[in-house]
Amino acid sequence: MARQVKRAFRYCFCPTGEQAAELARTFGCVRLVYNRALAERSRAWYTEQRRISYVQSSATLTAWKKTDELAFLGEVSSVPLQQALRHLQTAFTNFFAGRAMYPRFKSRKKSRASAEYTRSAFRWRDGELTLARMSDPLAIVWSRPLPENAEPSTITVSRDAAGRWFCSILCTDTIARLDRMEQAVGVDAGVTSLVTLSTGEKIVNPRHERRDRESLAMAQRDLARKVPGSANRDKASIRVARIHARITDRRRDFLHKLSTRLVRENQVVVIEDLNVRNMVKNHSLARAISDAAWRQLRTMLEYKAGWYGRDLVVIDRWFPSSKTCSQCGSITEKLPLDVRVWECGCGARHDRDVNAARNIAAAGLAASACGAGVGPQRVSSRTRQSVLKQESCGATRGLPRLSGGGGGQTSVIGSGSMPSAVLPYRA
């Protein structure tokens, strides 16, 4: 069985001087329109208690183009400017719904330089892409083929801090669902081992940032010596950005391969709901946790499970997976982080990470199959023994059936919060 999804394919491209200048002007205009519209909305609310809709912002944009001060907005394609207003409207919608913080202004130096073109602002013909206000098609490096008979619906052009140009093509793709299988796996995230599986396998953390830490430090010291505002400082800044980009690309590639493997080899994947934002406040582990990118791995597992008809179960972050014996179910009172191997009173000797992964798998399968809650707060030993009792009585034998009955869903057990939005594309 196959399903159609909206999927974006990102490619590098090499613009001509004229195209680069046109895109740079467009990026600046998009940022200006977004910031002005945000400032106007904020002023209207704080001074008049009045909300401004997208339609009103669009009419204001038309009026801006007729002024001498902002007449240059008419020199670029109007579609990216309208898309910027739609993105702002989405940001406010998410804010009022409680899903996001208040929208922030875009910085010229720190914000992502991008512009979005809808179908009316580009021409797709014979595999060549030509944007509005441009006479020549983009010189795209086709690193992988687009789906057969693909018809792009949205084009997003961006430039990163390293000076690389990217073109993201959104189109409809048909993805075949994988055959259902019996395997299920629990995943325990860590620093030394990036993930430990309930099968006992440990996947070593590549530590991408550590590999380039020396060259990054040299480049940053060189940047610090340059005079602010000079051309040499701009060159040094690009060198630093290129090292960061190389680290990010390697990390993303590794996580894509790992998440694809987990989804393909298992029908059910059980993970913990980690609060990474608070964990990185530990200054001793912040660098290693950020390099591991656990949140990015979870995001990939979520949308790939939806693609291929797999089930992702997320258990509560307070579940004592490391301190619970996977053999007898008893919970030890204290287990410091430096203790990697420990022995239970029942005589079982556990590797800390493997034991945690097995408990995560058992708790996720038992809770989803029998309806036993993995408590929203700290879980008592009685609750855990109840889950183990249900598991031992045969509740988790065979393939578990999650609530809803269909594959490709994300279930959050016991946390009381909804899962993050499943991304319909691979960025």
PLY file of the C-alpha trace (Angstrom):
ply
format ascii 1.0
element vertex 427
property float x
property float y
property float z
element edge 426
property int vertex1
property int vertex2
end_header
0.00 0.00 0.00
1.36 3.39 -0.97
0.49 6.86 0.17
1.08 10.29 -1.31
2.82 12.92 0.78
4.10 16.41 0.24
7.88 16.15 0.26
10.62 18.71 -0.26
13.85 17.89 -2.08
16.74 20.23 -1.38
19.53 20.85 -3.90
22.54 23.12 -4.14
22.73 25.53 -7.05
25.23 28.04 -8.40
23.58 31.37 -9.28
24.99 33.80 -11.80
25.97 37.25 -10.63
22.68 38.68 -11.84
20.65 35.93 -10.15
22.58 36.31 -6.88
21.91 40.05 -6.86
18.21 39.55 -7.55
17.89 36.94 -4.80
19.82 39.10 -2.33
17.40 41.99 -2.98
14.46 39.61 -2.54
15.83 38.28 0.76
16.18 41.83 2.07
12.68 42.82 0.99
11.17 39.68 2.52
12.86 40.43 5.84
11.78 44.08 5.75
8.14 43.25 5.00
8.04 40.65 7.76
9.55 43.00 10.34
7.36 45.96 9.37
4.21 43.86 9.43
5.18 42.42 12.83
5.87 45.90 14.20
2.52 47.16 12.90
0.65 44.24 14.42
2.39 44.70 17.77
1.70 48.45 17.77
-1.99 47.93 16.94
-2.40 45.43 19.75
-0.50 47.23 22.50
-1.90 50.69 21.73
-5.40 49.96 20.42
-6.07 46.35 21.52
-6.77 45.61 17.87
-5.78 42.56 15.85
-4.63 42.86 12.25
-5.47 40.06 9.83
-3.50 38.81 6.85
-5.86 40.61 4.46
-5.23 43.92 6.21
-1.46 43.32 6.17
-1.62 42.56 2.45
-3.47 45.85 1.81
-0.85 47.67 3.87
1.90 46.10 1.75
0.24 47.47 -1.38
0.18 50.92 0.20
3.86 50.65 1.15
4.82 50.03 -2.48
3.20 53.33 -3.47
5.34 55.40 -1.11
8.67 56.91 -2.10
10.40 55.34 0.90
9.42 51.74 0.05
8.92 51.95 -3.70
11.82 49.50 -4.16
9.54 46.70 -2.91
7.95 46.73 -6.36
11.28 45.86 -7.98
11.19 42.25 -6.75
8.61 39.51 -7.18
5.51 40.13 -5.09
4.96 36.45 -4.29
7.79 36.05 -1.73
6.55 39.21 0.00
3.03 37.83 0.26
4.42 34.53 1.52
6.27 36.40 4.26
2.93 37.83 5.43
1.40 34.34 5.38
4.28 33.02 7.48
3.71 35.83 9.96
0.01 34.97 10.10
0.92 31.34 10.83
3.30 32.46 13.57
0.55 34.46 15.27
-1.92 31.60 14.88
0.50 29.25 16.62
1.15 31.83 19.33
-2.53 32.36 20.15
-3.05 28.59 20.11
-0.29 28.16 22.69
1.98 26.18 20.36
4.74 28.78 20.02
6.19 31.93 21.53
5.48 35.45 20.31
6.95 36.07 16.85
10.36 37.69 16.79
11.94 40.13 14.36
14.27 38.79 11.69
17.91 39.84 12.00
19.98 40.64 8.93
22.99 38.79 10.33
21.43 35.92 12.24
18.17 35.05 10.49
17.97 32.58 7.65
17.99 34.34 4.28
15.20 32.74 2.26
12.35 33.46 -0.12
9.39 31.28 -1.02
7.90 31.16 -4.52
4.51 29.63 -5.28
3.41 28.20 -8.63
2.64 31.59 -10.16
6.18 32.88 -9.55
8.31 30.26 -11.28
8.41 28.22 -14.47
9.14 24.49 -14.47
9.80 23.15 -17.95
11.83 20.12 -19.10
13.52 19.79 -15.73
14.63 23.42 -15.65
13.55 25.90 -12.99
13.27 29.62 -13.73
12.19 32.03 -11.00
10.21 35.23 -11.48
12.21 38.28 -12.63
14.92 35.99 -14.01
15.63 35.19 -17.64
17.84 32.13 -17.14
17.09 28.90 -15.25
18.94 28.06 -12.05
22.04 25.90 -12.39
20.87 23.21 -9.95
23.16 20.34 -8.95
20.82 17.35 -9.23
22.30 15.18 -6.49
19.24 12.89 -6.55
16.31 12.59 -8.93
12.90 14.08 -8.31
9.89 11.74 -8.27
8.68 10.69 -11.68
6.41 13.28 -13.33
6.97 15.64 -10.38
5.20 18.98 -10.54
6.65 21.42 -7.99
4.09 23.42 -6.03
6.45 25.60 -3.96
10.09 26.63 -4.37
12.10 27.91 -1.41
15.46 29.51 -2.18
17.88 30.12 0.67
21.49 31.03 1.41
23.26 29.86 4.57
25.99 31.59 6.58
28.67 29.70 4.67
27.54 31.32 1.41
25.98 28.16 -0.04
22.80 28.47 -2.10
19.98 25.95 -1.75
16.76 25.33 -3.61
14.02 23.31 -1.88
11.44 21.88 -4.28
8.13 20.83 -2.74
6.17 18.25 -4.72
3.97 15.20 -4.28
5.78 11.91 -3.75
4.40 8.38 -3.54
5.90 6.37 -0.68
5.27 2.64 -0.40
4.45 1.47 3.10
6.61 -1.30 4.49
5.19 -4.71 5.31
4.12 -5.16 8.92
6.51 -7.14 11.09
6.82 -8.47 14.63
9.94 -6.61 15.77
9.78 -3.84 18.36
12.70 -1.96 19.90
13.31 0.35 22.83
15.76 3.21 22.31
17.74 4.81 25.14
19.55 8.01 24.18
22.96 8.76 25.62
26.21 10.64 25.16
28.91 7.95 25.05
26.61 5.72 23.01
24.31 7.85 20.91
21.54 5.27 21.30
21.37 1.90 23.01
18.81 -0.59 21.70
16.85 -3.08 23.75
18.54 -5.81 21.69
21.79 -4.96 23.47
23.34 -3.13 20.53
25.11 0.15 21.22
25.56 2.71 18.46
28.62 4.80 19.21
28.24 8.57 19.23
30.30 9.90 16.28
30.87 13.20 18.15
30.93 15.26 14.97
31.65 18.52 16.78
34.65 17.08 18.64
36.27 15.95 15.39
36.44 19.53 14.13
36.82 21.24 17.49
40.49 22.15 16.97
40.01 23.61 13.49
36.89 25.43 14.69
38.77 26.97 17.63
41.56 28.17 15.33
39.07 29.71 12.91
37.22 31.45 15.75
40.45 32.85 17.20
41.36 34.14 13.77
37.92 35.76 13.50
38.33 37.46 16.89
41.53 39.18 15.72
39.89 40.84 12.69
38.70 44.43 12.74
34.87 44.62 12.99
33.35 45.71 9.69
36.41 44.84 7.61
36.43 42.59 4.56
38.90 40.24 6.26
36.47 39.74 9.12
33.75 38.78 6.66
36.09 36.20 5.11
37.02 34.81 8.52
33.34 34.64 9.46
32.62 32.57 6.36
35.44 30.16 7.26
33.88 29.62 10.69
30.45 29.12 9.11
31.81 26.52 6.71
33.19 24.43 9.56
29.85 24.62 11.36
28.08 23.65 8.13
30.35 20.65 7.68
29.60 19.47 11.22
25.86 19.96 10.71
25.83 18.09 7.40
27.67 15.09 8.83
25.36 14.97 11.86
22.22 15.18 9.72
23.44 12.47 7.38
24.22 10.11 10.27
20.86 10.71 11.96
18.99 10.13 8.68
20.70 6.77 8.23
20.10 5.76 11.85
16.42 6.77 11.90
15.75 5.07 8.57
17.33 1.87 9.84
15.28 1.87 13.06
12.04 2.46 11.18
12.73 -0.15 8.51
13.80 -2.91 10.92
11.05 -2.48 13.56
7.29 -2.17 13.57
7.25 -0.34 16.91
9.93 2.07 18.14
9.71 3.20 21.79
11.63 6.29 22.97
11.68 8.62 25.96
10.20 12.11 26.02
13.43 13.94 26.87
13.37 17.61 27.89
16.50 18.65 26.00
15.95 22.37 26.66
16.43 21.88 30.39
19.15 19.25 30.02
21.47 21.61 28.16
21.42 23.94 31.17
23.93 21.54 32.70
27.12 23.29 31.57
29.18 20.13 31.98
27.07 18.19 29.46
25.53 20.94 27.31
28.09 20.66 24.51
27.83 16.87 24.29
24.02 16.89 24.45
23.76 19.53 21.73
26.13 17.54 19.52
24.05 14.37 19.99
20.92 16.13 18.59
18.35 13.87 20.28
15.49 16.18 19.36
16.42 16.00 15.68
16.52 12.20 15.84
13.03 12.11 17.37
11.69 14.42 14.66
13.05 12.13 11.96
11.57 9.07 13.62
8.18 10.78 13.82
7.74 11.67 10.19
9.41 8.51 8.85
7.13 6.35 11.00
4.21 8.17 9.42
5.62 7.60 5.95
6.26 3.87 6.22
3.37 2.78 8.45
5.35 2.24 11.63
4.38 3.13 15.21
6.39 5.44 17.44
5.60 5.29 21.17
6.91 8.03 23.46
6.94 7.29 27.21
7.04 9.79 30.03
10.39 11.40 30.84
9.96 10.59 34.56
9.80 6.85 34.00
12.78 5.39 35.97
14.13 3.29 33.11
17.74 3.21 34.34
16.99 2.47 38.01
14.43 -0.27 37.37
15.58 -3.89 37.17
14.38 -5.37 33.89
14.29 -8.84 35.50
12.34 -8.38 38.77
10.93 -4.85 38.42
12.40 -3.45 41.63
13.65 0.14 41.67
16.96 1.11 43.23
16.93 4.33 45.22
20.13 5.93 43.91
22.05 5.37 40.70
24.63 8.13 39.97
25.53 8.89 36.37
29.06 7.51 36.76
27.69 4.03 37.61
27.47 2.27 34.26
27.08 -1.31 35.54
25.03 -2.23 38.61
23.68 -5.32 40.33
20.12 -5.77 41.54
19.13 -7.49 44.78
17.72 -10.37 42.74
21.23 -11.15 41.50
20.82 -9.72 37.98
23.76 -7.69 36.73
22.84 -4.88 34.36
24.53 -2.61 31.89
22.89 0.73 32.69
22.02 1.69 29.11
20.91 -1.75 27.92
18.73 -2.17 31.01
17.14 1.24 30.38
16.41 0.39 26.74
14.74 -2.89 27.74
12.60 -1.14 30.33
11.62 1.51 27.78
10.56 -1.18 25.31
8.59 -3.14 27.94
6.85 -0.05 29.32
5.90 1.28 25.88
4.57 -2.04 24.62
2.66 -2.85 27.82
1.12 0.60 28.11
0.01 0.74 24.48
-1.28 -2.84 24.41
-3.05 -2.98 27.80
-3.81 0.66 28.55
-1.59 0.75 31.63
-0.40 4.28 32.16
3.21 5.13 32.57
2.54 7.81 35.15
2.52 11.50 34.22
4.82 12.20 37.14
7.30 9.99 38.91
6.26 6.36 38.55
5.89 4.23 41.66
7.15 0.68 41.89
3.52 -0.47 42.15
2.71 1.01 38.75
5.81 -0.52 37.24
5.02 -3.94 38.72
1.51 -3.65 37.27
2.97 -3.06 33.82
5.37 -5.97 34.20
2.55 -8.20 35.44
0.50 -7.40 32.35
3.50 -8.07 30.18
4.19 -11.41 31.85
0.58 -12.49 31.46
0.95 -12.31 27.69
-0.37 -8.84 26.97
2.66 -7.88 24.93
3.16 -11.14 23.09
3.10 -10.76 19.36
2.54 -7.48 17.62
1.05 -4.78 19.89
-1.98 -2.88 18.67
-1.80 0.82 19.43
-4.85 2.96 19.99
-6.41 3.95 16.69
-5.61 0.66 14.98
-3.55 2.11 12.14
0.14 2.18 11.50
2.22 5.28 11.16
1.24 7.11 14.31
2.98 8.63 17.29
1.63 7.82 20.73
2.67 9.75 23.83
2.15 7.62 26.91
1.71 9.32 30.25
3.27 12.69 29.48
0.00 14.55 28.99
1.43 16.47 26.04
0.86 16.07 22.35
3.71 14.94 20.08
5.45 17.42 17.84
3.94 17.95 14.42
4.92 15.22 11.99
6.96 16.76 9.22
5.63 15.85 5.78
8.97 16.27 4.10
12.67 15.72 4.48
14.37 19.08 4.77
0 1
1 2
2 3
3 4
4 5
5 6
6 7
7 8
8 9
9 10
10 11
11 12
12 13
13 14
14 15
15 16
16 17
17 18
18 19
19 20
20 21
21 22
22 23
23 24
24 25
25 26
26 27
27 28
28 29
29 30
30 31
31 32
32 33
33 34
34 35
35 36
36 37
37 38
38 39
39 40
40 41
41 42
42 43
43 44
44 45
45 46
46 47
47 48
48 49
49 50
50 51
51 52
52 53
53 54
54 55
55 56
56 57
57 58
58 59
59 60
60 61
61 62
62 63
63 64
64 65
65 66
66 67
67 68
68 69
69 70
70 71
71 72
72 73
73 74
74 75
75 76
76 77
77 78
78 79
79 80
80 81
81 82
82 83
83 84
84 85
85 86
86 87
87 88
88 89
89 90
90 91
91 92
92 93
93 94
94 95
95 96
96 97
97 98
98 99
99 100
100 101
101 102
102 103
103 104
104 105
105 106
106 107
107 108
108 109
109 110
110 111
111 112
112 113
113 114
114 115
115 116
116 117
117 118
118 119
119 120
120 121
121 122
122 123
123 124
124 125
125 126
126 127
127 128
128 129
129 130
130 131
131 132
132 133
133 134
134 135
135 136
136 137
137 138
138 139
139 140
140 141
141 142
142 143
143 144
144 145
145 146
146 147
147 148
148 149
149 150
150 151
151 152
152 153
153 154
154 155
155 156
156 157
157 158
158 159
159 160
160 161
161 162
162 163
163 164
164 165
165 166
166 167
167 168
168 169
169 170
170 171
171 172
172 173
173 174
174 175
175 176
176 177
177 178
178 179
179 180
180 181
181 182
182 183
183 184
184 185
185 186
186 187
187 188
188 189
189 190
190 191
191 192
192 193
193 194
194 195
195 196
196 197
197 198
198 199
199 200
200 201
201 202
202 203
203 204
204 205
205 206
206 207
207 208
208 209
209 210
210 211
211 212
212 213
213 214
214 215
215 216
216 217
217 218
218 219
219 220
220 221
221 222
222 223
223 224
224 225
225 226
226 227
227 228
228 229
229 230
230 231
231 232
232 233
233 234
234 235
235 236
236 237
237 238
238 239
239 240
240 241
241 242
242 243
243 244
244 245
245 246
246 247
247 248
248 249
249 250
250 251
251 252
252 253
253 254
254 255
255 256
256 257
257 258
258 259
259 260
260 261
261 262
262 263
263 264
264 265
265 266
266 267
267 268
268 269
269 270
270 271
271 272
272 273
273 274
274 275
275 276
276 277
277 278
278 279
279 280
280 281
281 282
282 283
283 284
284 285
285 286
286 287
287 288
288 289
289 290
290 291
291 292
292 293
293 294
294 295
295 296
296 297
297 298
298 299
299 300
300 301
301 302
302 303
303 304
304 305
305 306
306 307
307 308
308 309
309 310
310 311
311 312
312 313
313 314
314 315
315 316
316 317
317 318
318 319
319 320
320 321
321 322
322 323
323 324
324 325
325 326
326 327
327 328
328 329
329 330
330 331
331 332
332 333
333 334
334 335
335 336
336 337
337 338
338 339
339 340
340 341
341 342
342 343
343 344
344 345
345 346
346 347
347 348
348 349
349 350
350 351
351 352
352 353
353 354
354 355
355 356
356 357
357 358
358 359
359 360
360 361
361 362
362 363
363 364
364 365
365 366
366 367
367 368
368 369
369 370
370 371
371 372
372 373
373 374
374 375
375 376
376 377
377 378
378 379
379 380
380 381
381 382
382 383
383 384
384 385
385 386
386 387
387 388
388 389
389 390
390 391
391 392
392 393
393 394
394 395
395 396
396 397
397 398
398 399
399 400
400 401
401 402
402 403
403 404
404 405
405 406
406 407
407 408
408 409
409 410
410 411
411 412
412 413
413 414
414 415
415 416
416 417
417 418
418 419
419 420
420 421
421 422
422 423
423 424
424 425
425 426
